[in-house]
Amino acid sequence: MSIVPFLNKINALILNPLLALMFFVAFLIFIWGIVLFVAGAAEDKKREEGKKAMMYSLIGMFIMIAVYGIIRFVLNTFGISTDVYPLKP
């Protein structure tokens, strides 16, 4: 029994969907930050909250892209296919 098919399934069924979901949530927080920033143009507190939300979501998205790249690098280093869609039985 080889570990490569197991790692391919973990990558395809857990890691990739989890990273995509986290990226989507960070994108929604970024949009929410824009809304806070624009809607609170008259209030400094709301503008600061919007700036913080946008900054933290951008940092989170950058980290997720870096993690995705690291995962692909490690998988390619060990010769594990990064083409996981569609899954082969």
Secondary structure, DSSP 8 states (H G I E B T S, - for coil): --SHHHHHHHIIIIIHHHHHHHHHHHHHHHHHHHHHHHHTTT-HHHHHHHHHHHHHHHHHHHHHHHHHHHHHHHHHHTT--S--SS---
